[in-house]
Amino acid sequence: NAGEYTVKAIFAETENYHEISAEADFTITKAQAQITGMNYYLKRYGDEAFALNLSKTGDGDLMYEVTSGAEVVEIKEGGMVTVQKTGTAYITVFMAATNNYEAVNTEVQIIVSRGQGTGSVKLEDWIYSPDKGNANLPQPVSETNGTDHVSYFYKAKDAGDESYTTEIPVNAGVYTVKAVFAETEYYLEAEAAADFQILKKENPENMPASNSITISAGAEN
């Protein structure tokens, strides 16, 4: 073990000399403890708790302290880290000095970026109206981004994405609505899409059944 010691040597007597002894001091110095492993983590808000991937050389216990960004992460005994918000945090991991090892410490950086937002949107079908006053409104849902800031875009169902426009369709047909949920402090922008249909309106009872019918006045006798 590390410490200060004295060694005593005893020289046995010989034919011509008496027994004698001699002493000398010596030291066993402490070994240098080591902490090795990952010292940089990139996480997203909403990620599950994770353990620091560290190992040690030495007989002390690893201890942890959030030295910067205590509002960003929380660390518990055993090195389990919980993400609390976005930002950057620094954790100091250290071992105190023991009988045989010197004290040692290392720093771990954790950057927490915004998580991936999620959401969904639904839009019920409606029947064409000549005055265009019966269009339904999209029904958005997002537990991450909320629904206070949502933009809507529309296109014919089979059209390419470049056809999206903010103009609400009014003619009979099948369409797609895309909801874009604005990014927040903790989540990135999210998108969701749903198909819906504007149904044809029934012709009034006094209208001809076919557009090809021609109505004209009869000839006078």
Phi, psi and omega in degrees: 000155178296144178156183179260132184224163173232134176252137178242126179253132179246120180264119183296150178293155179235186181299328186247352184225147175284162173298139176224166177225160178213149182234153175211144177268148175209166185231136167257112183278158178290145175282159178272115178291158180222144172236121184233159178135194184290133177239016178213129180228136174245114183238165175246148176301134183099349177295153179287161177301148183218158180261141174293134183268080183232149174229166186224156167238114185147170184253013177266170178267143175287134177235155190227145176210130174281108184267346176203137179082040181296340178278346183273316181224160172234137179237137182248171179303135184098355176083024178272123186254135175245128178281132182245327178196177179283155179138193181239136180228152176235132179242128174266126178249128185215159171236130177288160177295144176237186181300327187244353183229144175285158176292152180209152175210160177213162183243138179243129177258135178233121177250123180250114179262174181293143179282168178282118179291155178224157179185175177213162180216145178225143177220120182285149176296157173214165182264137179308138177229130181303327181273000175058031185254009184243021181293137176281158176262145176298151179243097184270152176220129175206117178279346182263311186262347184075180184235019180284332183229087181233133176252145183239140179226147186230151173202161170298142189307316186270002180281160179288163182298337179291350181273354180302138178215159179280353182285126180285126180292151181231344181272155179301141180157181179251131187227169173236134173252136177244126177257130177247114180272123184298148178295155180235186179298329186248346185227145176287165177303143180233152178231150174209148182225153178210148178266150176209170184226140168259113185279151176290145178272141177293140176293146175302155184298332182268010178264149175300152182283341183230143179288349184271355182284134178250129179251128179220159180287146179287156180286144178283143177277000000 
